[in-house]
Amino acid sequence: MTDQLKKYLFEDRSVRVQAVRLTDTWKAVRANHEYPPAITHLLGELVAASTLLAANIKFDGSLVLQIQGDGPIALLVVECRSDLSLRATVKMREGHDVPVDGNMQSLLNPGGNGRFIVVLDPQRKAPGQQAYQGIVPLEGDTVAEALQHYMKASEQLDTQLWLAADDEHAAGLLIQRLPVHGGEQAPLLSEQAAAETWERAGTLAATLKRDELLQVEIDTLIHRLYWEETLVAFDPLPVSWHCPCTRERVANMLRSLGEAEVQDIVAEHGQVDVTCDFCGKPYRFDAVDCAALFTPATPAADSESPTVH
């Protein structure tokens, strides 16, 4: 496993520590896109954050982090599934220059209309069930600050994040204060003792430098920060790139556009070309393919209809 997320607990079970450092997965995210450095840094931080948060959610489905804005970047989006496989992309707004020293506010929120959106999408929905969606204004200059604002606004557990990305790595550290009673907690821990552990964990994590987060292996990094503490370590979890796009999914998308619109595209261009925003894979539908999209299939004996996920 080249890319891993690792979890630790303080000995009194009052603070969770998680760290991730991505190399191959991050290169796969960037393989089909050339982003300016400022955008690379933002997207990489969101990718690292998605794995740290998805690892805390015990459900079968996807965590989607979206930042929508009114600046040069229209949308940053990362989808991380419960097995920590992920995909990510950026949508730029035409006619906007990307400043070299741009931060999250200047790139996404110059007009104050930016939003941070968290979506929890179950793999198997009950009838009538919708994905959960939480939306807050885009506050802070970094992805970490925006996420911490979201966690506070949605009354989540106290959480602090440190995120970084460059051309080679995307990395992050998360510390989270756990309830004193229940779950993984020591049942006799006092509120005061838990508060002291939380303060100590945050103070030590605040000494972390960006270059350390990007360049130092996780176990070494955690030892540097918490060498005086006793931590319980858990088995590492693999993180990987995954894009579920298929020709059938693209075909269903074209069907949703309607026959008239698809035929208009064919009339103008001779075919329909679709490129996946995430992995860059091209799909081509010629005139015959497009006509077949709207031709009812003849049922075959003993055949099963394909299931679209």
Disulfide bonds with the S-S distance in Angstrom:
none
